[in-house]
């Protein structure tokens, strides 16, 4: 097992003493139980896991469509307390109530619905459509389509298509990763959330995913093809640092913004989850093993004391890891939960 020993440097200790009170007041630092909603891509369902018992308490089917539903990713928004699920097979977003997971409605999107992200600050849901090579922007309140953003023509000409997406919590910018580019690099492109125009771009490693937090100036980009996390400045996408992580793929940030987690998707379950301190941009703790291969996507509970990881492909399992909080954030394997076939995206629903 590859390990990192977590030692508090003087700089980190000063940071902790200076900012711990402010961070403790940040959204989600404390927290109660909730639900982990898992998109069962091959079953057409959502598996609902209780974060208190780590067991499935309900399985919710997506509504019938022209084709058999294919849920991909799950996004929760506090605006009207809704859960959004991308249905790739039917070019739509299914809108569930966050209270009881009843279906409220469906919203059309483009062909090839994939990653998506919601921002309460901007009031927008961005949905990548990798067949159409567009991004649908949906109003979180009215569910109207505000814009359809075309992928940059030069990246499309090089074989690119939109993949992952994330919105700055401050509501100013959206970031989209583009995969399939000819050559040694894929790209991250920054867009304005008002004009929907490109404002910056950067070449990064292959198969990039995205994460950020509310206080840090950086964008975290795990790139599986390069076995590295690329750290970029959010403002202009200039490179800050590269951190070596094998098979770096899934991307999730602790709610207090202090720790970034990524999965080693190609490690067969060995060294399944890595933890990065976002203040020092260094790896901390041990990378724990998981009992299944293909650790894919990640979701954390509100207080970041539990880390849930889907094992996609032929698996039908979610691994549950626990942490001990700020001074020992690296996860340890706790248990596994059997869900539907090919569990893909997942999200915490309070």
C-alpha positions as a Markdown table, in Angstrom:
| # | Residue | x | y | z |
|---|---|---|---|---|
| 1 | Unk | 0.0 | 0.0 | 0.0 |
| 2 | Unk | 1.3 | 3.5 | -0.8 |
| 3 | Unk | 1.2 | 5.6 | 2.3 |
| 4 | Unk | 1.6 | 9.2 | 3.4 |
| 5 | Unk | 2.2 | 10.2 | 7.0 |
| 6 | Unk | 0.1 | 13.1 | 8.1 |
| 7 | Unk | 2.1 | 15.5 | 10.3 |
| 8 | Unk | 1.0 | 19.0 | 11.3 |
| 9 | Unk | 3.6 | 21.4 | 10.1 |
| 10 | Unk | 4.0 | 24.7 | 11.9 |
| 11 | Unk | 2.4 | 26.4 | 9.0 |
| 12 | Unk | -0.6 | 24.1 | 9.1 |
| 13 | Unk | -0.9 | 24.5 | 12.8 |
| 14 | Unk | -0.9 | 28.3 | 12.5 |
| 15 | Unk | -3.6 | 28.0 | 9.9 |
| 16 | Unk | -5.7 | 25.8 | 12.1 |
| 17 | Unk | -5.5 | 28.1 | 15.1 |
| 18 | Unk | -6.2 | 31.2 | 13.0 |
| 19 | Unk | -9.1 | 29.9 | 11.0 |
| 20 | Unk | -10.7 | 27.0 | 12.9 |
| 21 | Unk | -13.5 | 29.1 | 14.4 |
| 22 | Unk | -14.4 | 30.6 | 11.0 |
| 23 | Unk | -14.3 | 27.2 | 9.4 |
| 24 | Unk | -16.4 | 25.7 | 12.1 |
| 25 | Unk | -19.1 | 28.2 | 11.2 |
| 26 | Unk | -18.8 | 27.4 | 7.5 |
| 27 | Unk | -21.8 | 25.7 | 5.8 |
| 28 | Unk | -21.8 | 22.0 | 6.5 |
| 29 | Unk | -18.9 | 21.8 | 9.0 |
| 30 | Unk | -21.2 | 20.3 | 11.5 |
| 31 | Unk | -24.2 | 18.3 | 10.4 |
| 32 | Unk | -26.7 | 15.6 | 10.9 |
| 33 | Unk | -27.7 | 12.5 | 9.0 |
| 34 | Unk | -29.1 | 12.4 | 5.5 |
| 35 | Unk | -29.2 | 10.3 | 2.4 |
| 36 | Unk | -26.7 | 9.3 | -0.2 |
| 37 | Unk | -28.6 | 9.0 | -3.5 |
| 38 | Unk | -26.8 | 6.7 | -5.9 |
| 39 | Unk | -27.5 | 6.6 | -9.7 |
| 40 | Unk | -27.8 | 2.9 | -10.7 |
| 41 | Unk | -26.9 | 3.4 | -14.4 |
| 42 | Unk | -27.7 | -0.1 | -15.5 |
| 43 | Unk | -30.8 | -0.6 | -13.3 |
| 44 | Unk | -32.6 | 2.7 | -14.1 |
| 45 | Unk | -33.0 | 3.4 | -10.4 |
| 46 | Unk | -31.8 | 5.5 | -7.5 |
| 47 | Unk | -30.6 | 3.6 | -4.4 |
| 48 | Unk | -31.1 | 5.6 | -1.3 |
| 49 | Unk | -28.6 | 4.9 | 1.5 |
| 50 | Unk | -29.1 | 6.1 | 5.0 |
| 51 | Unk | -25.9 | 7.8 | 6.3 |
| 52 | Unk | -26.9 | 6.7 | 9.8 |
| 53 | Unk | -27.2 | 3.0 | 9.1 |
| 54 | Unk | -25.2 | 2.7 | 5.9 |
| 55 | Unk | -28.0 | 0.6 | 4.4 |
| 56 | Unk | -30.4 | 1.0 | 1.4 |
| 57 | Unk | -33.7 | 2.1 | 2.8 |
| 58 | Unk | -35.4 | 2.6 | -0.6 |
| 59 | Unk | -34.9 | 2.1 | -4.3 |
| 60 | Unk | -36.6 | 4.6 | -6.6 |
| 61 | Unk | -37.2 | 4.0 | -10.3 |
| 62 | Unk | -36.8 | 6.8 | -12.8 |
| 63 | Unk | -40.0 | 7.5 | -14.7 |
| 64 | Unk | -40.6 | 5.7 | -18.0 |
| 65 | Unk | -39.2 | 7.3 | -21.1 |
| 66 | Unk | -38.9 | 6.6 | -24.8 |
| 67 | Unk | -35.9 | 4.4 | -23.9 |
| 68 | Unk | -35.1 | 2.5 | -20.7 |
| 69 | Unk | -33.9 | 5.2 | -18.2 |
| 70 | Unk | -30.1 | 5.5 | -17.7 |
| 71 | Unk | -29.3 | 7.6 | -14.6 |
| 72 | Unk | -25.8 | 9.1 | -14.7 |
| 73 | Unk | -25.2 | 11.8 | -12.1 |
| 74 | Unk | -27.1 | 13.2 | -9.1 |
| 75 | Unk | -27.1 | 16.8 | -8.0 |
| 76 | Unk | -28.8 | 18.3 | -4.9 |
| 77 | Unk | -29.9 | 21.9 | -4.7 |
| 78 | Unk | -31.2 | 23.7 | -1.6 |
| 79 | Unk | -33.3 | 25.9 | -4.0 |
| 80 | Unk | -36.8 | 24.4 | -3.6 |
| 81 | Unk | -35.0 | 21.3 | -2.2 |
| 82 | Unk | -34.7 | 19.4 | -5.4 |
| 83 | Unk | -32.6 | 16.4 | -6.5 |
| 84 | Unk | -31.6 | 16.4 | -10.2 |
| 85 | Unk | -30.7 | 13.2 | -12.0 |
| 86 | Unk | -29.4 | 13.0 | -15.5 |
| 87 | Unk | -31.1 | 10.4 | -17.8 |
| 88 | Unk | -28.7 | 9.9 | -20.6 |
| 89 | Unk | -30.9 | 7.5 | -22.6 |
| 90 | Unk | -33.8 | 9.9 | -22.7 |
| 91 | Unk | -31.9 | 13.3 | -23.1 |
| 92 | Unk | -33.5 | 14.7 | -20.0 |
| 93 | Unk | -33.1 | 15.6 | -16.4 |
| 94 | Unk | -35.5 | 14.0 | -13.9 |
| 95 | Unk | -36.4 | 16.3 | -11.0 |
| 96 | Unk | -37.1 | 14.7 | -7.7 |
| 97 | Unk | -38.3 | 16.2 | -4.4 |
| 98 | Unk | -35.5 | 16.2 | -1.9 |
| 99 | Unk | -38.0 | 15.6 | 0.9 |
| 100 | Unk | -39.5 | 12.2 | -0.2 |
| 101 | Unk | -37.9 | 11.5 | -3.7 |
| 102 | Unk | -41.2 | 11.7 | -5.5 |
| 103 | Unk | -40.9 | 12.8 | -9.1 |
| 104 | Unk | -41.8 | 16.5 | -9.7 |
| 105 | Unk | -41.1 | 16.7 | -13.4 |
| 106 | Unk | -38.6 | 16.2 | -16.2 |
| 107 | Unk | -36.6 | 18.8 | -18.1 |
| 108 | Unk | -35.2 | 18.3 | -21.6 |
| 109 | Unk | -31.5 | 18.5 | -22.1 |
| 110 | Unk | -29.2 | 17.6 | -25.1 |
| 111 | Unk | -28.1 | 14.2 | -26.4 |
| 112 | Unk | -25.5 | 12.5 | -24.2 |
| 113 | Unk | -26.3 | 13.8 | -20.8 |
| 114 | Unk | -23.2 | 13.3 | -18.6 |
| 115 | Unk | -21.7 | 15.3 | -15.7 |
| 116 | Unk | -23.7 | 18.2 | -14.2 |
| 117 | Unk | -23.4 | 20.7 | -11.4 |
| 118 | Unk | -25.7 | 23.2 | -9.6 |
| 119 | Unk | -24.9 | 26.5 | -7.9 |
| 120 | Unk | -27.3 | 28.2 | -5.6 |
| 121 | Unk | -25.4 | 31.4 | -5.9 |
| 122 | Unk | -25.9 | 31.7 | -9.6 |
| 123 | Unk | -29.3 | 29.8 | -9.6 |
| 124 | Unk | -28.1 | 27.6 | -12.4 |
| 125 | Unk | -27.7 | 23.9 | -13.2 |
| 126 | Unk | -25.2 | 23.1 | -15.9 |
| 127 | Unk | -25.5 | 19.8 | -17.8 |
| 128 | Unk | -22.9 | 18.5 | -20.2 |
| 129 | Unk | -24.3 | 16.8 | -23.3 |
| 130 | Unk | -21.3 | 14.9 | -24.8 |
| 131 | Unk | -23.1 | 13.6 | -28.0 |
| 132 | Unk | -24.4 | 17.1 | -28.9 |
| 133 | Unk | -21.2 | 18.6 | -27.6 |
| 134 | Unk | -23.1 | 21.3 | -25.8 |
| 135 | Unk | -23.9 | 22.3 | -22.2 |
| 136 | Unk | -27.5 | 23.0 | -21.1 |
| 137 | Unk | -27.9 | 25.8 | -18.5 |
| 138 | Unk | -31.2 | 25.4 | -16.5 |
| 139 | Unk | -32.7 | 27.8 | -14.0 |
| 140 | Unk | -33.0 | 26.1 | -10.6 |
| 141 | Unk | -36.2 | 27.8 | -9.7 |
| 142 | Unk | -38.2 | 27.9 | -12.9 |
| 143 | Unk | -36.5 | 24.9 | -14.6 |
| 144 | Unk | -36.4 | 26.9 | -17.8 |
| 145 | Unk | -33.4 | 26.5 | -20.1 |
| 146 | Unk | -31.4 | 29.7 | -19.9 |
| 147 | Unk | -28.8 | 28.9 | -22.6 |
| 148 | Unk | -27.2 | 26.1 | -24.6 |
| 149 | Unk | -23.5 | 26.6 | -24.6 |
| 150 | Unk | -21.7 | 25.2 | -27.7 |
| 151 | Unk | -18.3 | 23.6 | -27.1 |
| 152 | Unk | -15.4 | 25.6 | -28.5 |
| 153 | Unk | -15.2 | 24.8 | -32.2 |
| 154 | Unk | -11.4 | 24.3 | -32.2 |
| 155 | Unk | -11.6 | 21.8 | -29.4 |
| 156 | Unk | -14.4 | 19.9 | -31.2 |
| 157 | Unk | -12.3 | 19.9 | -34.4 |
| 158 | Unk | -9.6 | 18.1 | -32.3 |
| 159 | Unk | -12.0 | 15.5 | -31.2 |
| 160 | Unk | -13.0 | 17.1 | -27.9 |
| 161 | Unk | -16.3 | 16.8 | -26.1 |
| 162 | Unk | -17.6 | 18.2 | -22.8 |
| 163 | Unk | -17.1 | 15.9 | -19.8 |
| 164 | Unk | -17.0 | 17.2 | -16.2 |
| 165 | Unk | -18.4 | 20.5 | -15.0 |
| 166 | Unk | -18.3 | 22.6 | -11.9 |
| 167 | Unk | -19.5 | 26.1 | -10.9 |
| 168 | Unk | -17.7 | 28.5 | -8.7 |
| 169 | Unk | -19.6 | 28.9 | -5.4 |
| 170 | Unk | -19.4 | 32.7 | -5.8 |
| 171 | Unk | -21.5 | 32.3 | -8.9 |
| 172 | Unk | -19.2 | 34.0 | -11.4 |
| 173 | Unk | -17.7 | 31.2 | -13.5 |
| 174 | Unk | -18.4 | 27.7 | -14.7 |
| 175 | Unk | -15.6 | 25.3 | -15.6 |
| 176 | Unk | -15.9 | 22.5 | -18.1 |
| 177 | Unk | -13.4 | 19.8 | -18.9 |
| 178 | Unk | -13.0 | 18.5 | -22.5 |
| 179 | Unk | -11.8 | 15.0 | -23.2 |
| 180 | Unk | -10.9 | 13.1 | -26.3 |
| 181 | Unk | -8.6 | 15.8 | -27.6 |
| 182 | Unk | -6.0 | 14.6 | -30.1 |
| 183 | Unk | -2.5 | 14.7 | -28.5 |
| 184 | Unk | -1.1 | 14.5 | -25.0 |
| 185 | Unk | -3.5 | 17.1 | -23.4 |
| 186 | Unk | -7.1 | 17.5 | -22.7 |
| 187 | Unk | -8.5 | 20.9 | -21.7 |
| 188 | Unk | -10.3 | 22.9 | -19.0 |
| 189 | Unk | -12.3 | 25.9 | -20.1 |
| 190 | Unk | -13.7 | 28.7 | -18.0 |
| 191 | Unk | -17.0 | 30.3 | -18.9 |
| 192 | Unk | -18.9 | 33.4 | -17.6 |
| 193 | Unk | -22.2 | 32.5 | -15.9 |
| 194 | Unk | -23.8 | 35.7 | -17.2 |
| 195 | Unk | -22.7 | 35.8 | -20.8 |
| 196 | Unk | -21.9 | 32.1 | -21.2 |
| 197 | Unk | -18.8 | 33.0 | -23.2 |
| 198 | Unk | -15.3 | 31.5 | -22.8 |
| 199 | Unk | -13.0 | 33.5 | -20.6 |
| 200 | Unk | -10.0 | 31.3 | -20.1 |
| 201 | Unk | -8.6 | 27.8 | -20.9 |
| 202 | Unk | -5.8 | 25.5 | -20.0 |
| 203 | Unk | -4.2 | 22.4 | -21.3 |
| 204 | Unk | -4.1 | 19.7 | -18.6 |
| 205 | Unk | -3.6 | 15.9 | -18.4 |
| 206 | Unk | -5.8 | 13.3 | -20.0 |
| 207 | Unk | -9.3 | 12.5 | -18.7 |
| 208 | Unk | -9.7 | 15.5 | -16.3 |
| 209 | Unk | -12.3 | 16.0 | -13.6 |
| 210 | Unk | -13.0 | 19.0 | -11.5 |
| 211 | Unk | -13.4 | 20.2 | -7.9 |
| 212 | Unk | -13.1 | 23.5 | -6.0 |
| 213 | Unk | -14.2 | 25.1 | -2.7 |
| 214 | Unk | -15.6 | 28.3 | -1.4 |
| 215 | Unk | -12.5 | 29.9 | 0.0 |
| 216 | Unk | -9.5 | 28.6 | -2.0 |
| 217 | Unk | -8.3 | 30.3 | -5.2 |
| 218 | Unk | -7.5 | 27.0 | -6.9 |
| 219 | Unk | -9.3 | 24.5 | -9.1 |
| 220 | Unk | -8.4 | 20.9 | -8.5 |
| 221 | Unk | -8.2 | 18.7 | -11.6 |
| 222 | Unk | -7.5 | 15.0 | -11.2 |
| 223 | Unk | -6.2 | 13.6 | -14.5 |
| 224 | Unk | -6.4 | 9.8 | -14.7 |
| 225 | Unk | -4.3 | 9.6 | -17.9 |
| 226 | Unk | -1.4 | 11.4 | -16.2 |
| 227 | Unk | -1.6 | 9.9 | -12.7 |
| 228 | Unk | -1.7 | 13.4 | -11.3 |
| 229 | Unk | -3.8 | 16.2 | -9.8 |
| 230 | Unk | -3.3 | 19.4 | -11.7 |
| 231 | Unk | -3.9 | 22.4 | -9.5 |
| 232 | Unk | -4.9 | 25.6 | -11.4 |
| 233 | Unk | -5.7 | 29.1 | -10.4 |
| 234 | Unk | -9.5 | 29.6 | -10.7 |
| 235 | Unk | -9.0 | 33.2 | -12.0 |
| 236 | Unk | -7.0 | 32.5 | -15.1 |
| 237 | Unk | -6.4 | 28.7 | -15.1 |
| 238 | Unk | -2.6 | 29.1 | -14.8 |
| 239 | Unk | -0.8 | 26.1 | -13.3 |
| 240 | Unk | 0.0 | 26.1 | -9.6 |
| 241 | Unk | 1.3 | 22.6 | -9.1 |
| 242 | Unk | 1.0 | 19.0 | -10.1 |
| 243 | Unk | 0.6 | 16.3 | -7.4 |
| 244 | Unk | 1.3 | 12.6 | -8.3 |
| 245 | Unk | -1.7 | 10.3 | -7.6 |
| 246 | Unk | -2.1 | 7.0 | -9.5 |
| 247 | Unk | -5.3 | 6.7 | -11.5 |
| 248 | Unk | -6.6 | 10.1 | -10.2 |
| 249 | Unk | -10.3 | 10.2 | -11.3 |
| 250 | Unk | -13.2 | 10.9 | -8.9 |
| 251 | Unk | -13.3 | 14.4 | -7.3 |
| 252 | Unk | -14.9 | 15.6 | -4.1 |
| 253 | Unk | -14.3 | 18.4 | -1.7 |
| 254 | Unk | -15.0 | 18.4 | 2.1 |
| 255 | Unk | -17.7 | 20.9 | 2.9 |
| 256 | Unk | -15.3 | 23.0 | 4.9 |
| 257 | Unk | -13.0 | 23.2 | 1.9 |
| 258 | Unk | -9.9 | 22.0 | 3.7 |
| 259 | Unk | -9.5 | 18.6 | 2.1 |
| 260 | Unk | -9.9 | 17.2 | -1.5 |
| 261 | Unk | -10.5 | 13.5 | -2.2 |
| 262 | Unk | -9.8 | 11.6 | -5.4 |
| 263 | Unk | -10.1 | 8.0 | -6.3 |
| 264 | Unk | -7.5 | 5.7 | -7.9 |
| 265 | Unk | -9.9 | 4.3 | -10.5 |
| 266 | Unk | -7.4 | 2.0 | -12.2 |
| 267 | Unk | -5.8 | 0.5 | -9.0 |
| 268 | Unk | -8.1 | -2.5 | -8.7 |
| 269 | Unk | -9.2 | -1.3 | -5.2 |
| 270 | Unk | -5.6 | -0.9 | -3.9 |
| 271 | Unk | -5.0 | 2.7 | -2.6 |
| 272 | Unk | -8.5 | 3.5 | -3.5 |
| 273 | Unk | -8.9 | 7.1 | -2.1 |
| 274 | Unk | -6.3 | 9.8 | -1.7 |
| 275 | Unk | -6.6 | 12.9 | 0.5 |
| 276 | Unk | -5.1 | 16.3 | -0.3 |
| 277 | Unk | -4.7 | 19.2 | 2.1 |
| 278 | Unk | -5.9 | 22.2 | 0.1 |
| 279 | Unk | -4.0 | 24.7 | 2.2 |
| 280 | Unk | -0.6 | 23.0 | 1.7 |
| 281 | Unk | -1.5 | 21.2 | -1.5 |
| 282 | Unk | 0.2 | 18.0 | -0.2 |
| 283 | Unk | -1.1 | 14.5 | 0.3 |
| 284 | Unk | -2.0 | 13.5 | 3.9 |
| 285 | Unk | -2.6 | 10.2 | 5.6 |
| 286 | Unk | -2.8 | 6.7 | 4.1 |
| 287 | Unk | -4.6 | 5.8 | 0.9 |
| 288 | Unk | -7.0 | 3.0 | 2.1 |
| 289 | Unk | -7.8 | 0.0 | 0.1 |
| 290 | Unk | -11.4 | -0.9 | -1.0 |
| 291 | Unk | -12.8 | -4.4 | -1.4 |
| 292 | Unk | -13.9 | -3.9 | -5.0 |
| 293 | Unk | -12.3 | -2.6 | -8.2 |
| 294 | Unk | -13.0 | 0.6 | -10.2 |
| 295 | Unk | -13.5 | 3.1 | -7.4 |
| 296 | Unk | -15.2 | 5.8 | -9.3 |
| 297 | Unk | -17.2 | 8.8 | -7.9 |
| 298 | Unk | -17.2 | 10.2 | -4.4 |
| 299 | Unk | -19.7 | 11.9 | -2.1 |
| 300 | Unk | -19.2 | 13.1 | 1.5 |
| 301 | Unk | -21.6 | 13.7 | 4.3 |
| 302 | Unk | -22.3 | 17.2 | 5.5 |
| 303 | Unk | -19.7 | 16.9 | 8.3 |
| 304 | Unk | -17.2 | 15.0 | 6.0 |
| 305 | Unk | -16.9 | 12.2 | 8.6 |
| 306 | Unk | -18.1 | 9.7 | 6.0 |
| 307 | Unk | -16.9 | 9.2 | 2.4 |
| 308 | Unk | -18.9 | 7.1 | -0.1 |
| 309 | Unk | -17.4 | 5.7 | -3.3 |
| 310 | Unk | -19.2 | 4.0 | -6.1 |
| 311 | Unk | -17.6 | 1.0 | -7.8 |
| 312 | Unk | -18.8 | 1.2 | -11.4 |
| 313 | Unk | -18.9 | -1.3 | -14.2 |
| 314 | Unk | -19.7 | -4.9 | -13.3 |
| 315 | Unk | -19.9 | -4.0 | -9.6 |
| 316 | Unk | -23.0 | -3.2 | -7.7 |
| 317 | Unk | -21.4 | -1.8 | -4.5 |
| 318 | Unk | -20.7 | 1.4 | -2.7 |
| 319 | Unk | -17.8 | 1.5 | -0.3 |
| 320 | Unk | -18.1 | 3.5 | 2.9 |
| 321 | Unk | -15.1 | 5.1 | 4.6 |
| 322 | Unk | -14.9 | 7.1 | 7.8 |
| 323 | Unk | -12.6 | 10.0 | 8.8 |
| 324 | Unk | -11.8 | 11.6 | 12.2 |
| 325 | Unk | -12.3 | 15.1 | 11.1 |
| 326 | Unk | -9.8 | 18.0 | 10.8 |
| 327 | Unk | -6.7 | 16.5 | 12.4 |
| 328 | Unk | -7.1 | 13.1 | 10.8 |
| 329 | Unk | -9.0 | 13.5 | 7.5 |
| 330 | Unk | -7.7 | 10.5 | 5.7 |
| 331 | Unk | -10.5 | 7.9 | 5.3 |
| 332 | Unk | -10.5 | 4.4 | 6.6 |
| 333 | Unk | -12.6 | 1.6 | 5.1 |
| 334 | Unk | -15.7 | 0.9 | 7.2 |
| 335 | Unk | -18.2 | -1.2 | 5.2 |
| 336 | Unk | -19.8 | -1.7 | 1.8 |
| 337 | Unk | -23.4 | -1.3 | 0.6 |
| 338 | Unk | -25.0 | -3.4 | -2.2 |
| 339 | Unk | -27.0 | -1.1 | -4.6 |
| 340 | Unk | -28.2 | -1.4 | -8.2 |
| 341 | Unk | -26.2 | -2.4 | -11.2 |
| 342 | Unk | -23.3 | -0.1 | -12.3 |
| 343 | Unk | -23.5 | 2.5 | -9.6 |
| 344 | Unk | -22.3 | 5.7 | -11.1 |
| 345 | Unk | -22.8 | 9.2 | -9.8 |
| 346 | Unk | -23.9 | 9.9 | -6.2 |
| 347 | Unk | -24.7 | 12.9 | -4.0 |
| 348 | Unk | -25.4 | 13.7 | -0.4 |
| 349 | Unk | -29.0 | 14.9 | 0.2 |
| 350 | Unk | -29.6 | 16.5 | 3.7 |
